[in-house]
Amino acid sequence: MPTTISQQVAHWLQRETASGPTDRPWVTLCYAQSWDGSLALRPGHPLVLSNRDSLQLTHRLRSLHDGILVGIGTVLADDPQLTVRECSGPSPQPVVLDSQLRMPVSARLCQGDSHRCWVLTSAANAGQPREDVELIAVDTEENGHLNLHDALVRLADRGIRHVMVEGGAQVINGFLRAGLADGIVLTVAPALVGGYKAVPDLGLNAEQQIPRISPIHTERLGDDLIMWGRLRYARSAEDGLS
């Protein structure tokens, strides 16, 4: 039986993904928030919330996924590497949602040696010359945002089976609204921030529409609380959430 939290989460992920979607990759939301649900004091200003042990768990989770996805806002604010450094294991394929192709050539994701970053963008921008990243055209919605289901299908076409979504808030919110997040691993830090929320608005109109986490698992990791489980939706993405 799994003993450490890392082993427990890995065992859960292996079990759940075996019965996951067949037309797209499995999507795991993974992020840290304060007790009041804040990611940061305000948008565009990163805040370190989790402890070192929780960070190591996050890197272990990265190694268990084929791809790791963030929005362009996270790239511009944090300049992340999205690699596995705190434990042994392969680094996943980095993927950035960037409908307007704002990806700076100076970003660390553009300097990677192991994986050339994939940038999912609109068809209008996908033809632009970029040697530092691979541009992948994705269908867009009427509001100009990328269609997340089409984005996942494009990743599946390239062999991605499991995607870890780390943020930011708009991306997390988008996957939940579309009913496309399958599992969640949430780190809750013992702090009250009163800032930028991870899930500001799901556009729900009734209590029956609230996504549920079932079954839910919880463990302490130092002062942090780790919660994980399968996301259950009362309605599908075809109901207009995407």
VOGU-3710 file (C-alpha; in Angstrom, 3 decimals, decimal comma):
1> mpttisqqva> 0,000/0,000/0,000  1,195/3,571/-0,696  2,601/5,256/2,409  3,846/8,744/1,527  1,558/11,444/0,163  3,481/11,372/-3,094  2,859/7,633/-3,410  -0,806/8,026/-2,490  -1,385/10,704/-5,120  0,557/8,751/-7,747
11> hwlqretasg> -1,499/5,615/-7,006  -4,739/7,611/-7,190  -3,711/9,228/-10,477  -2,794/5,895/-12,063  -6,107/4,370/-10,990  -8,288/7,280/-12,107  -6,633/7,882/-15,468  -7,290/4,261/-16,406  -10,994/5,175/-16,639  -10,465/8,679/-18,003
21> ptdrpwvtlc> -11,632/10,254/-21,265  -10,787/8,529/-24,534  -11,144/11,461/-26,958  -8,740/13,821/-25,189  -6,024/13,819/-22,507  -6,817/13,482/-18,821  -6,553/16,915/-17,153  -5,273/17,400/-13,601  -5,586/20,830/-12,001  -2,680/21,398/-9,616
31> yaqswdgsla> -2,109/24,639/-7,751  -1,571/26,193/-4,327  -3,900/28,652/-2,642  -4,382/30,315/0,715  -7,124/29,297/3,159  -9,384/31,955/1,651  -8,841/30,688/-1,902  -6,322/33,303/-3,064  -3,515/32,615/-5,533  -1,858/36,007/-5,142
41> lrpghplvls> -2,372/39,465/-3,696  -3,365/40,706/-7,142  -3,144/39,511/-10,763  0,321/39,407/-12,267  2,124/39,372/-8,926  3,165/35,814/-7,958  3,045/34,765/-4,325  4,866/31,765/-2,844  2,344/29,979/-0,625  3,326/26,307/-0,300
51> nrdslqlthr> 6,231/24,854/1,667  9,240/22,949/0,314  7,635/19,525/0,798  4,562/20,629/-1,148  6,818/21,954/-3,902  8,499/18,555/-4,129  5,060/16,936/-4,440  4,223/19,300/-7,293  7,407/18,322/-9,113  6,624/14,649/-8,553
61> lrslhdgilv> 3,223/15,247/-10,137  4,866/16,963/-13,086  6,922/13,832/-13,712  3,721/11,742/-13,863  2,192/13,780/-16,704  3,063/13,914/-20,403  2,309/17,628/-20,649  2,167/20,659/-18,385  -0,004/23,625/-19,342  -0,200/27,251/-18,248
71> gigtvladdp> -1,671/30,424/-19,665  0,342/33,257/-21,150  -0,446/35,356/-18,073  1,533/32,937/-15,917  4,456/33,086/-18,348  4,509/36,893/-18,321  4,175/37,119/-14,527  6,315/34,186/-13,323  8,590/33,220/-16,250  8,350/29,545/-15,171
81> qltvrecsgp> 10,511/26,648/-16,329  7,839/23,940/-15,852  10,517/21,270/-15,448  11,102/18,547/-12,850  13,896/19,689/-10,534  12,906/18,748/-6,969  12,804/14,994/-7,616  13,912/12,422/-10,158  11,775/11,823/-13,212  11,155/13,108/-16,725
91> spqpvvldsq> 10,038/16,668/-17,375  6,701/16,974/-19,186  6,124/18,736/-22,493  5,522/22,455/-21,734  2,383/23,944/-23,297  1,210/27,570/-23,214  -2,259/28,901/-24,053  -1,649/32,151/-25,915  -4,425/33,242/-28,273  -2,737/36,557/-29,169
101> lrmpvsarlc> 0,815/35,149/-29,389  2,348/37,363/-26,716  4,987/34,756/-25,851  8,271/36,669/-25,394  11,397/35,214/-26,981  13,196/35,965/-23,713  10,973/33,581/-21,710  12,776/30,671/-20,076  10,335/28,303/-21,766  11,826/29,426/-25,081
111> qgdshrcwvl> 15,314/28,468/-23,935  14,576/24,867/-22,937  16,913/22,114/-24,066  14,809/18,986/-23,463  11,444/20,049/-24,897  10,615/22,748/-27,410  7,663/24,624/-25,928  4,313/24,246/-27,683  2,285/27,432/-27,925  -1,413/26,965/-28,618
121> tsaanagqpr> -2,655/30,029/-30,454  -5,280/31,202/-32,927  -5,101/30,197/-36,586  -4,430/33,848/-37,446  -1,217/33,790/-35,395  -0,090/30,200/-35,960  1,536/31,068/-39,289  3,927/33,620/-37,831  7,636/32,757/-38,035  8,908/31,536/-34,645
131> edveliavdt> 11,940/29,288/-34,316  12,044/29,264/-30,517  8,642/27,580/-30,017  6,253/25,352/-31,951  3,000/27,111/-32,811  -0,170/25,016/-32,894  -3,409/26,436/-34,307  -6,503/26,007/-32,120  -10,116/26,965/-32,755  -11,276/30,139/-31,014
141> eenghlnlhd> -14,538/31,110/-29,339  -16,591/34,198/-30,197  -14,893/36,050/-27,325  -11,464/35,349/-28,830  -10,467/32,767/-26,215  -9,092/29,438/-27,347  -11,513/26,513/-27,407  -10,144/24,300/-24,652  -11,632/21,062/-25,945  -10,026/21,633/-29,334
151> alvrladrgi> -6,769/22,485/-27,559  -6,854/19,129/-25,764  -7,657/17,269/-28,981  -4,625/18,909/-30,621  -2,464/17,705/-27,743  -3,904/14,194/-27,998  -3,022/14,172/-31,697  0,586/14,745/-30,629  0,630/11,848/-28,177  -0,205/13,675/-24,945
161> rhvmveggaq> -2,335/11,490/-22,645  -2,153/13,319/-19,310  -1,963/17,104/-18,877  -1,196/18,939/-15,656  -2,707/22,435/-15,549  -0,902/24,759/-13,126  -2,578/28,075/-13,841  -3,244/30,842/-13,789  -6,691/31,616/-12,456  -8,287/32,277/-15,853
171> vingflragl> -7,027/28,952/-17,174  -8,148/27,030/-14,073  -11,524/28,735/-14,270  -11,794/27,997/-17,988  -11,231/24,263/-17,608  -13,772/24,080/-14,781  -16,375/26,076/-16,698  -15,908/23,798/-19,702  -16,183/20,648/-17,601  -12,778/19,533/-18,876
181> adgivltvap> -10,849/19,196/-15,605  -10,893/15,542/-14,541  -8,940/15,622/-11,295  -7,533/18,152/-8,867  -4,578/18,237/-6,483  -4,886/21,309/-4,289  -2,371/22,627/-1,778  -3,931/24,848/0,889  -1,433/27,001/2,771  -2,166/28,352/6,289
191> alvggykavp> -2,471/31,993/5,270  -5,253/34,526/4,716  -4,420/36,672/1,696  -7,676/38,329/0,645  -6,374/38,597/-2,880  -6,782/37,196/-6,395  -9,000/34,110/-6,287  -8,186/30,826/-8,013  -11,825/30,283/-9,006  -13,521/33,695/-9,229
201> dlglnaeqqi> -16,601/32,796/-11,284  -17,867/29,550/-12,791  -21,006/31,129/-14,203  -23,288/28,820/-12,229  -26,983/29,521/-11,736  -28,011/26,787/-9,310  -26,529/24,735/-6,478  -27,111/21,566/-8,500  -24,589/22,769/-11,088  -21,654/22,985/-8,656
211> prispihter> -18,751/20,642/-9,570  -18,028/18,197/-6,750  -14,844/16,410/-5,743  -15,588/12,761/-5,002  -14,105/10,841/-3,407  -11,883/13,403/-1,722  -8,555/12,611/-0,073  -6,771/14,855/2,430  -3,369/14,725/4,108  -1,194/17,137/6,058
221> lgddlimwgr> 2,204/17,938/4,594  3,966/20,065/7,155  1,729/23,086/7,698  0,067/22,660/4,294  -3,084/20,675/3,614  -3,067/18,553/0,451  -6,472/17,706/-1,032  -7,052/15,614/-4,134  -9,853/13,803/-5,913  -11,932/13,270/-9,052
231> lryarsaedg> -14,066/16,156/-10,303  -17,727/15,314/-10,934  -19,959/17,516/-13,055  -23,746/17,700/-13,051  -23,670/18,796/-16,679  -21,379/18,431/-19,661  -19,342/20,920/-21,653  -22,036/20,805/-24,359  -24,354/22,760/-22,040  -22,656/25,990/-23,026
241> ls> -19,838/26,244/-20,510  -17,055/26,133/-23,062
//
